[in-house]
Amino acid sequence: MFNRPIKNRIALYYILTTGILVFVAFFVIYNMVKFSVYQHVDTDIDSEVQKHMTEISVHYGEIKIVHEEEWREREHNTLDVNPVFVQFTDVNGKIFEKSPNLKNHTIKLNKNVEDRVLFDSQLDHHKIRQIQIPIFENDDKIGYLIVAMSLEDAMLVMNNLLFVLEIAYPTILLLLFLIARYIAGRSIRPIQNVIATSDTISKDNLNARIQLPQNKDEIYILTQTINNLLDRIENAVEREKQFTSDASHELRTPLAVIKGTLEVLSRKPRTVDEYNQKIAYCIQEVDRINKMVDQLLLLARLENQKQSLNLQKISLNNAISECLSRFDERILSRKIQIKEHYSQNIEVVSDFYFLSIILNNIISNALKYTPEGGEVSFYMQTQPQEIHLIIQDNGMGIAADELQKIFNSFYRTKSTLDLIEIKGNGLGLSIVKRLSDVLGIQVMVDSKVNHGTRFCLIFPLEN
């Protein structure tokens, strides 16, 4: 059943439910008509009983009809549409008198049925409805008045009704199935459009989108969700292509440098100092490749899997001090002043490892692009619902049109590309942005060329 088209399944489920309801309705109709027909017959029989009980007299154990000749002339001489049969018997069933329309037939006295109870019986193989009324004389039962009425017309009505219902039931179900199937087909037509459009989408055609239906119903929401998913997939594929292209380019450059240096060394014998100098240079490039690969692996982890965070209370003061200790040599050699504008210890709830990477990359950039003798300042501010950590330098700064691009992978500002002595691959701030999103930290940056850069990390205040 589950391999059938969805419109057939919807129609089938609808018919199963409707079929039960229609069956119950037909059952009720049939029994109500049957009850009404029987009630009509029973009323006629009761009326006949009352009339005939007034036309008899009892004398010394004998039942006699008053004005018998007149009764015979007017009473049930012919077979009417619904003939009524009258018969008088003693307690043993011996007949005293009967209506002329019975002719040679007699109504059987059924002693197993209670008196004055209507029941179905047979007369010459025809179905009748009869009642047995006892006749008393001085509290002694001396006979019965038996009144019966033919049920042939009633049964004909019931049989015709049953025939009509038996024909109408499957016909109605078939019509309802076809109508439900047609309506279901029209209802799921947008889904067929979704399927048709989805079949045309491939890795080389990710810009195709599904047309939104006019009615803003569940199918509209489904279509919108699929289009949003396609947007995210297209963006992810484009980022992957760009990332792969940039990564191959960035890795190719140091490899080409190493290859060129080794080729130069192999052309002729060199002095020990020249060998040492070139080998040290190659080692420096290899270290650069290693660092880049580590950063690429970290970005891949952040992009392709959900991170499990080890959240804990962290002292921002201690995290900053620990990070600065890694750059002691650089700070001292370049005589950079570190200014910490906070006195109290401030704690945040975060992942220590990821937070250390964020601080390390921002502080590394601040020290890298701050001129010799410059300064890097740290500020911490507690707001009602958040904590601000500000890292500010007075370095070369970033142009306004480049601020939105600095978090892209492998992006380096134009001013840093001209500085040969400053090494970098443009991955640090991209990692900062990804980790900040994971930790729920908002990153804001403000910068002016030749006046420095100011990074602000906004931590949500945990209760």
N, C-alpha and C positions, 0 to 999 in steps of 0.2 A: 504493500500500500504506500510505502514511503518513497517508491520510485515514480509514483504518479505526479503529474504536474501539480503545482501548488493550488491552481484554480480548481482542479478536480477535487483535491483534498478538502479545500474550504467548502465547496458545494456539497461534498459527501458528508462532512461533519454537520453542515446546516440541515441536510435532509434527514440524517439520523435523529437529530433533535426534533425537527418539524414533524417527521414521521410518527414519533411517539405522541406528540401533541395532537396530530390529526387523528390518530387511532383512538386516543382517549375521547376526543370530541365525537367521532363517529359512534363509538361504543355508548356514550351518554345519549346521543340522539336516538339510536336504535332502541335502547331500553326505555327512554322517555316515551317514544311512540308506542312501544309494546305496552307499557303501563297505561297509557291513555286509551288504547284500543280495548284492553281488558277491562279497564274501569268503565268504559261505555257499555260493554256487553254485560258486566256485572250489574250495572245500574238498571238496564233493561230487564234482566232476570229478576231482580228484587221487585221491580214494578209489577211484573207478571205474578210473582208470588203473592204480593199484597192483594192484587185484584182477585185471584182465584181462591184465596183463603176466605174471601167474603161471599163466595158463590157456592159454598158447600155447607151441608148440614150433616150431623151425626146422630143416628138413632139406633140404640141397642146394638152398638158395635158395627153398624153399617154406615158407609160413607155415601151420601147422595148429593147430586148436583142440583141446585135449585134451578128450575126452568131448564131441564136437561136438553129438551128439543131445541129450544132457542140457543142454548150454549153450543150445541153441535152445528147449528146453522151459521153462527157468526164466528165461531172460534177455530181459527187455524185450519181452514179447509184446503188451502193451497200452500205450495212451497214459495214463501216470500224470498226477498233478497237475503234477509237474516231470519230464517224461520225459527219460530219458538215452538217447542214440543212440550206438551203437558201430559202427565200420566199420574193416575191414582193407584196405589197398591196397598195391600195389607202389610203387616210387619214381616211377612215371609216372602214378599215380592209378588204375590198374586195380584193380577191387574183387575181393578174395578172398572176403570174408565181411562180412555186416552184420547188425545186430540186426533181428528181425522187425518191430519198430515203425516202421522206416523204410519198409517196404512198397516202393512203386515209386520212392521218392526216394533220392537219394544226397547225401552230404556232400562238398562240393567241397574238394579238396586245394589249399591255397593255398601255393605255393612261395615267395611273396614274404615270408612270415612266418617268423621264426626258429623252430627246433624248440623244443619244450617251453615255448612262450610262449602264454598264454591271450589270446584276442582275440574280438571280436564278429564274427558272420557272419550269413548268411541261409540258411534252409532253407524252400523253398516259400513265400517271402515272409514268413516268420516269423523273428523275431530269435532267434538262438541264441548260446551261449557255447561255444567249442570250443578244443581243444588237439590238436596233432599230435606224437605221440611216435615217433621213429624206431626201427626194429627192425633189429638188426645180426646178421650171421653172420660170424664171424672178422674183425671190424672192417670188414666191408663192409655198407653200408646196403642192405637188400633190400626195405624197405617201411615202412609207417606204421600205427600204431594211432591212429585218430581217435576221440576221445570228445567228444561235444557234449551240451549240456543246454539245454533251452528257457528263454528269458528272458521268456516271455509273462507268467507270474505276477509276476516281479520288476518288469517294466515296468508291469504293472497297479498294483502297489503304489506304484511311483514316480510314475506319472501321477495316481493318487488323492491321494497326498501333495502333489504339485504343485498339484492343483486346490484342495485344502483350504487350502494356504498362500496361493494367489492370492485366494481368497475371504476368508480370515482377515485378510490384510494390510490391505486398505482398510477392512475392518470395524473392526479394532482401532484404526487411525488415526482413523477417524471417531469412535469412542467416546472415545478419548483426547482428541481435539479438543474434544468436547462437555464432557467432564469438566474439562479444563484451562480452557475458557472459563468454566464455572460457577465453578470455584475462583478464577480471576482476577477474575471479576465480584464475588465476595464480598470478595476481598482489596482491591479498589480502591473498594469502596462508601464508605469514609471519604473518599476523594478526591472522590467525587460529592457528599458532604455539604459538603466544603470549597467546591466550585464553587457549589452551591446557596446556601450562606450568603454567599459572596463576591458573588454576583449581587444580593443584597438590600442590600449596603453601598453607600452613596452619600455625598456630601459632607454631606448632611443627616442621615445615619444612621451615623455613624462609631462609635457605641458598641456595635454588634452584634459578637459574637465567635463564632468557630467552636468547636463542642463538641469537646473532646479525646476521641479514641478510647480504648477500654479498654486495648488492648495498647500498651505503650510501645515501639513499633518506629519505623521511619523515617517512617511517616506521622504518628505522634504528634509526632516532632521537627519535621516540616514544618508541622503544624497549630500547634504552639507558636510556631514562628518567625513564621508569618503573623500570629498573634495579637499577638506582640510588635511586629511591624511596624505593625500597626493601632494599637497603643497609642502608638507614636512618631508616627504620622501624626496621630492624634487630638490628641495633645499639641501637635504643631507647628501644626496648624490653630487650636487654641484660643489658642496663643501669638500666632499671626499676627492672629487677630481682636482679641485684647486689645491687641496692639502697634499695630494700625491705629487702634483706637479711641482709645488713649492718645495716639498721635502726632497724630491729627487734632485732639484736644482741646488738646494743648500748642501746636500751631501756630495754632489758632484764637484762642487768648488774646492773643498779641502782635499778631496781625493786627487783632483787634478793637480793641486799644489804639491802634494806628496809625491805623485808620480813624476812631475816636472823636476822636483829637487833631486830625486833619486836618479833620474836620467842624466842630469847635469853631473852628479857625482861619479857616474859610471863612465863618463867620456874619457877621463884621464886621472891619473893619480893626484891626490890632494894631500895637503898637510893634515896633521892630527887636529889642529885647531879648526880647520875648515870642515873636517869630518864631524867633529863634535858640534860645531855650530849648526850644520845642516841637520844632523840627527836630532838635536834639541828642537829645531824648528819643526821637524816631522812629528816628534812626540807631542809638541804643542798642538799641532793640527789633529793628531789622533785623539788627544784629550777633548778637543773641541767636538769631534765627531761623537765621542762617547757621551758627552754632555747632551748633545743634540738628540741622540738616540734615546737616552733616559727621559728627556722631556717629551719626545714623540710617544714613547710607551705610556707615560703618565697621561698624556692627552687622549690616547686611544682607550685607556681604562676609563677615563671620565666620560668619553663619548659613547662607549659601547656597553657599559654595564652600570647597574644601579649600585651606588656605593653604600657599604655598611659603615656607619659612622660610630666612632667611639666618643660619645659626647661626655664631657666632664667640665668641672669648673676650672678655669685657667686664669692665672694672673697675667694681665696684659703687660704689666711692668716687667715681670720676669721673662715673658716671651720676647719682649723687645731687647732686653739686656742680653739674653742668650743669643739672639740673632746678631746683635752688634759685635759680640765677642768673636764671631767667625770672620769679621772684617777688620779686626784690630790692626793687622799689618798694613792694610790699605789706608785705613784712617790715619795712622801715624805717619806713613810715608808721604801722604799727600796733605798732611796737616789740616785735615777737615775737622771742624768743630761740631761736636754733637751736643745739642741743647734739648733737655727734657723738661718741658713745662708742665709738670704735674708733681704732686706731693703724696697724695693718698694712693693706696693700692686698689686697683679696680679689677674686678673679676668678670669674666663672661663665660657662658656655656658654649663650648665648641669642641671640635676635634683638634687635638694638639698638633698632630703630624701635619694635617692639611693647613692649619693656621700658620705653622712655622714656614711652610713653603710659600704662602702668600706674603708674609712679612719679609722673608728672605729675598724674594724677587723684587718687591717694591724698594726695599732698602738698598739692594744691590744696584738697581737702576739709579737711585738717588745719589749714591756714592760715585757711580761710574760717570755720570754726566754733570757732577758738581766740580767746578774748577778747583785747582789746588789753593788751599787756604780758605775755601768756601765753608758753608755751614749747612747742616741738616738738622731740622727741628722736629720735635715730637710734642703733640698736644693731645690731651684726653679730656673729653667733656661728657658729663652725665646729664642726659635729658630725661623727661618723665617716662618715656617708653623705649628709649634706646641709648646706646653709648657710642660716641664718636671718637675715632682714633685718626688723628691728622698727622701725615708725614709730609714735610715740606722742605724743599731744597731751593737753592738760589743758582741753579745751573743754567744751561742753555735754553731750557723751555721748549715748548711744542707749539707749532703754529695752530691757529684755531681750526683750519680746514682739515687738520690731521688728527684732531682729538678723538673723533668717532672711529678712526681706523686703527688706533694703537692696540686694541684688544684682538685684532684679527691675527691669525697664525702667520708667522714669518714676515709680518709687516714691520718695517723700520722707517723712521722719519727721514726725510731728505737730508736734514742736517747731520744725522748720525752716519749716513752712508759715506759722507765726505771725510769722516774721521777714521783714518786707517788704524790708529793706535787703540781705538775702542772696538773690542770684539763683541759680537752678538749675533743672534739668529732670529730674533723677533718672536720667540715662543714664550718668553717669561710672562708678559702681561696677558697673553691668551690663557695661560695656565691660571693666572690670578683670577681672571673672569670666570673660568669654568669652576674653580674651587669655591669661589664666593657664591656662585649660584647654588652649589651643592650645600653649603653651610648656611645659606639664607642671609648672607652678608651683602649689603648694598655698597657698591663701589662708585665713588664720584671723583672726577678729576677736573682740575682747573689749572690752566697754564698760560703763561705769556712768554713770548720769545725774549731771551736774554734776561728774564726776571725770575725764572725758576718754575717749578711744578709743585702742585699741592694735591696729594691723594688723601681722600677721606673714606675711611671704612666705617660703615654704620652697622652696629651689632644690635639685634633686637634684645631688649631687656627681659631676661627670664625671671619669673617669680621665684 
